[in-house]
Every structure is written in C-alpha cells, then in structure tokens.
Amino acid sequence: MTERVIRIDEPEYKKLVAVASVLEMLSPNGAKYVVEDVYFDYGQDWKWTTICRKGFEDCQILSPRDWGDVMVIETAEDVALVVDHIRGGKYFADR
C-alpha cells in the first residue's frame, strides 16, 4: 500500500488510532499521540495520514516501513508487535 491520506471511515484509520492509543498509554512523558494528515513530501505536495507525537518533542513517529506494518495489522497481538518495534527504534525518544 502506498503512503496516502486515509479517510476516517477506512479500516486502516482505526489501525493507526489503535497504535496511537497504545503508544499514548505507554508514554512515560505524558506525550499525546494523534492521527493526522501531514506532508510525506512537501515538494511533491504529497500528504499521508500518520501518527504524530504532541507535547513531548512533537514529530511524526512512523517511518514508511512502520506505516506499512500498521496497515497490515489484523490482531491485538499485531498491534503489540508493531508498538514494540516502534518504541525500540533508534530514534524513538519517548521512553
């Protein structure tokens, strides 16, 4: 699946919300995780729907690979695996 804007009524949006909710619950810094449409590539005017961190080093937190992993989530176990991978990433600062 290509990175793109996802409508709120699509199943993939719910997957992003589920991952964002778990990340927020696990945040030791009180960060908020929200699903929003932001630029993937400003020069190409290409936006995508992704997870952003607010209130503690505001930023987009998903790489294109992480985003792809979220899109194929089917179970709660998949959510946990994706969250563990994201939180274990070299540049993830909310720990």
Short mmCIF file of the C-alpha atoms (twelve columns), coordinates in Angstrom:
data_MODEL
# 
_entry.id   MODEL 
# 
loop_
_atom_site.group_PDB 
_atom_site.id 
_atom_site.type_symbol 
_atom_site.label_atom_id 
_atom_site.label_alt_id 
_atom_site.label_comp_id 
_atom_site.label_asym_id 
_atom_site.label_seq_id 
_atom_site.Cartn_x 
_atom_site.Cartn_y 
_atom_site.Cartn_z 
_atom_site.pdbx_PDB_model_num 
ATOM 1  C CA . MET A 1  0.000   0.000  0.000  1 
ATOM 2  C CA . THR A 2  1.318   3.404  -0.935 1 
ATOM 3  C CA . GLU A 3  1.538   6.120  1.699  1 
ATOM 4  C CA . ARG A 4  -1.572  8.251  1.324  1 
ATOM 5  C CA . VAL A 5  -4.295  10.152 3.114  1 
ATOM 6  C CA . ILE A 6  -6.710  7.729  4.756  1 
ATOM 7  C CA . ARG A 7  -10.342 8.589  5.352  1 
ATOM 8  C CA . ILE A 8  -11.647 8.314  8.918  1 
ATOM 9  C CA . ASP A 9  -14.165 5.645  7.833  1 
ATOM 10 C CA . GLU A 10 -11.487 3.280  6.448  1 
ATOM 11 C CA . PRO A 11 -10.311 0.261  8.489  1 
ATOM 12 C CA . GLU A 12 -6.698  1.425  8.147  1 
ATOM 13 C CA . TYR A 13 -7.534  4.616  10.062 1 
ATOM 14 C CA . LYS A 14 -8.724  2.532  13.020 1 
ATOM 15 C CA . LYS A 15 -5.411  0.648  12.939 1 
ATOM 16 C CA . LEU A 16 -3.494  3.922  13.216 1 
ATOM 17 C CA . VAL A 17 -5.737  5.009  16.099 1 
ATOM 18 C CA . ALA A 18 -5.165  1.705  17.911 1 
ATOM 19 C CA . VAL A 19 -1.381  2.040  17.671 1 
ATOM 20 C CA . ALA A 20 -1.523  5.699  18.724 1 
ATOM 21 C CA . SER A 21 -3.654  4.802  21.755 1 
ATOM 22 C CA . VAL A 22 -1.213  2.142  22.951 1 
ATOM 23 C CA . LEU A 23 1.764   4.458  22.440 1 
ATOM 24 C CA . GLU A 24 -0.004  7.134  24.490 1 
ATOM 25 C CA . MET A 25 -0.790  4.686  27.304 1 
ATOM 26 C CA . LEU A 26 2.864   3.632  27.437 1 
ATOM 27 C CA . SER A 27 4.316   7.156  27.316 1 
ATOM 28 C CA . PRO A 28 6.394   7.888  30.422 1 
ATOM 29 C CA . ASN A 29 6.477   11.571 29.426 1 
ATOM 30 C CA . GLY A 30 2.754   12.197 29.069 1 
ATOM 31 C CA . ALA A 31 3.011   12.565 25.303 1 
ATOM 32 C CA . LYS A 32 -0.145  12.575 23.234 1 
ATOM 33 C CA . TYR A 33 -0.238  10.530 20.033 1 
ATOM 34 C CA . VAL A 34 -2.655  11.659 17.354 1 
ATOM 35 C CA . VAL A 35 -3.544  10.513 13.869 1 
ATOM 36 C CA . GLU A 36 -3.387  13.342 11.375 1 
ATOM 37 C CA . ASP A 37 -2.702  14.231 7.762  1 
ATOM 38 C CA . VAL A 38 0.756   15.737 7.262  1 
ATOM 39 C CA . TYR A 39 3.230   16.104 4.432  1 
ATOM 40 C CA . PHE A 40 5.083   12.999 3.341  1 
ATOM 41 C CA . ASP A 41 6.913   15.076 0.719  1 
ATOM 42 C CA . TYR A 42 6.252   18.807 0.740  1 
ATOM 43 C CA . GLY A 43 7.906   19.405 -2.641 1 
ATOM 44 C CA . GLN A 44 5.550   16.953 -4.318 1 
ATOM 45 C CA . ASP A 45 2.538   18.138 -2.288 1 
ATOM 46 C CA . TRP A 46 2.187   14.504 -1.130 1 
ATOM 47 C CA . LYS A 47 0.374   14.027 2.166  1 
ATOM 48 C CA . TRP A 48 -0.223  10.934 4.241  1 
ATOM 49 C CA . THR A 49 -2.179  10.001 7.328  1 
ATOM 50 C CA . THR A 50 0.231   9.029  10.090 1 
ATOM 51 C CA . ILE A 51 0.812   9.154  13.835 1 
ATOM 52 C CA . CYS A 52 2.295   12.310 15.336 1 
ATOM 53 C CA . ARG A 53 3.546   12.904 18.868 1 
ATOM 54 C CA . LYS A 54 2.408   16.065 20.661 1 
ATOM 55 C CA . GLY A 55 3.519   17.564 23.955 1 
ATOM 56 C CA . PHE A 56 6.939   15.908 24.066 1 
ATOM 57 C CA . GLU A 57 9.266   16.535 21.148 1 
ATOM 58 C CA . ASP A 58 6.486   16.992 18.592 1 
ATOM 59 C CA . CYS A 59 7.122   14.970 15.445 1 
ATOM 60 C CA . GLN A 60 5.868   12.317 13.058 1 
ATOM 61 C CA . ILE A 61 6.800   8.951  14.519 1 
ATOM 62 C CA . LEU A 62 6.231   6.439  11.731 1 
ATOM 63 C CA . SER A 63 8.722   5.566  9.041  1 
ATOM 64 C CA . PRO A 64 7.255   4.356  5.749  1 
ATOM 65 C CA . ARG A 65 8.118   0.788  6.845  1 
ATOM 66 C CA . ASP A 66 6.347   1.249  10.200 1 
ATOM 67 C CA . TRP A 67 3.352   2.721  8.392  1 
ATOM 68 C CA . GLY A 68 3.211   -0.340 6.151  1 
ATOM 69 C CA . ASP A 69 3.351   -2.606 9.208  1 
ATOM 70 C CA . VAL A 70 0.390   -0.750 10.726 1 
ATOM 71 C CA . MET A 71 -1.630  -1.158 7.520  1 
ATOM 72 C CA . VAL A 72 -1.493  -4.967 7.742  1 
ATOM 73 C CA . ILE A 73 -2.437  -5.275 11.430 1 
ATOM 74 C CA . GLU A 74 -5.138  -7.874 11.976 1 
ATOM 75 C CA . THR A 75 -4.995  -8.752 15.698 1 
ATOM 76 C CA . ALA A 76 -4.247  -7.192 19.083 1 
ATOM 77 C CA . GLU A 77 -1.010  -9.186 19.058 1 
ATOM 78 C CA . ASP A 78 -0.066  -7.469 15.784 1 
ATOM 79 C CA . VAL A 79 -0.678  -4.085 17.442 1 
ATOM 80 C CA . ALA A 80 1.625   -5.051 20.316 1 
ATOM 81 C CA . LEU A 81 4.359   -6.198 17.931 1 
ATOM 82 C CA . VAL A 82 4.196   -3.002 15.891 1 
ATOM 83 C CA . VAL A 83 4.239   -0.826 19.023 1 
ATOM 84 C CA . ASP A 84 7.248   -2.737 20.380 1 
ATOM 85 C CA . HIS A 85 9.070   -2.248 17.085 1 
ATOM 86 C CA . ILE A 86 8.294   1.493  17.024 1 
ATOM 87 C CA . ARG A 87 9.310   2.019  20.659 1 
ATOM 88 C CA . GLY A 88 12.502  0.042  20.132 1 
ATOM 89 C CA . GLY A 89 13.613  2.177  17.206 1 
ATOM 90 C CA . LYS A 90 16.896  4.040  17.341 1 
ATOM 91 C CA . TYR A 91 15.251  7.481  17.061 1 
ATOM 92 C CA . PHE A 92 12.193  6.943  19.260 1 
ATOM 93 C CA . ALA A 93 12.679  9.381  22.150 1 
ATOM 94 C CA . ASP A 94 9.598   8.788  24.338 1 
ATOM 95 C CA . ARG A 95 10.947  6.171  26.724 1 
# 
